[in-house]
Amino acid sequence: MPTVRSHVRAAAVMVALLLLVLAACAPRAVAFDTPAAREAERAAYEAYHRMELGRLRLGVYTTNVLVDLDLPRGARITVEAFEDDDYQLRLTSEAALEIAWLVTPRGVRRVAQ
């Protein structure tokens, strides 16, 4: 007849195995909290502010304000939609391949790639 101690040990082993299985199924951490990813996000916010200031000065949105935007190494901005009163830019970075930043008149939003 098994002792209470062996039941406790078996239960502890089962809990440990369950935790290992659950940890293997957990989603991986997204690398958006690295210094390079933070620099890319900063550039996305700078692009947003430049676009808004350009609209205040000229009355319409223009990508001319982004010509001298200092992008971090491996980052790029793609114009996905553009009109006089609306735009959508996508900033991607080699430093954070899993995410991108959408820049619109409503602000900056981090999205999965």
N, C-alpha and C positions, 0 to 999 in steps of 0.2 A: 504494500500500500504506500503510495507516494506521500511524502511529508508536506507540511504547509510550506516549508522553506523551498522545496523544489517547485511548488506552484507559483510562489512569488518570483522565483528566478525565471521561470518560463514566461510569466506575465511580463516581466521586465524586458526579456529578450524580444517578445512580440511587440511591445510598445516601441522599442528601439528600431526594429525592422519597419514598423509602420511609419515612424518618423523619417527613416531613410527613403522609403518609397515616396512619401509626400514631398520631401525635399527635392527629389529627382523630378517630380512633376511640376514643381513651382516654376513660374515664369522667371526667366533670367533678368537680372537687373539691367536696365537700359543705361547706356553710358552717356547720359546727358548731364552728369554732374562732374565732368572732367574740366580742367582749365580750358582746353581747346573747345569743348562744346559750349562753355560759358561765353567764350569769345565770339563764337558764331551767333549765339543768342543776343549778345550785345550788339553785334552788327545788324541783326534783324530789327532790333528796337531803333537803332540809329537810322536805318532805312525808312522805317515808319515815320519817325519824327521829321526826317528830311522831306518825305513826300507831303506831309501835312503842312510844313512850313512853305514848301513850294506852292501849294495850293493857296495858302493865305496871301502869298506875294503876287501870284499870277492869276488867280481865279480858277485855274484848272490844274489837274494833276499832270506832272511831266516827269519822265524818267531822267531828264537832264540833271536833276539834283543828285542823282546817284553816280554820276560819272567819276567823281573822285572819292567815293566811299571806300574806306580802307577795310577790305575784307581779310579775314585771317587766312593763312595758307590752307589750301584745300577746300575753301568755301566758294560757293557761287550763288548768284541770284538769277532766277529765271522768271521772266514776265509771263504769267499764265493768262491773264485777262487785263485789258486796259481800255478805258474810255476816259472822257473828260472829267467825269464825276465819280469814277469807280476804278479800282484796280485790284489785282491779286498777284503778289510776288511770292515765290517759293525760294527760301534760302536752304541750301543743303551743304553739308560739310563732310569731308572724309573723316573727321574726328568723331562723328556721331552718325554712322550709317543707318541706324534704326529709326531716326527721327528727322523731321524737317520743320521749318518754321514758316507758317503762312503769314504774310504781311498784307493787310487790307486796311481800308479806312476805319474799320472797327478795332484795329489793334494788331497785336502779334499773338499767334496761337501755335503751340507746339502740336504736331501731328505725327502719327506713325507713318513710316514709308512703306 
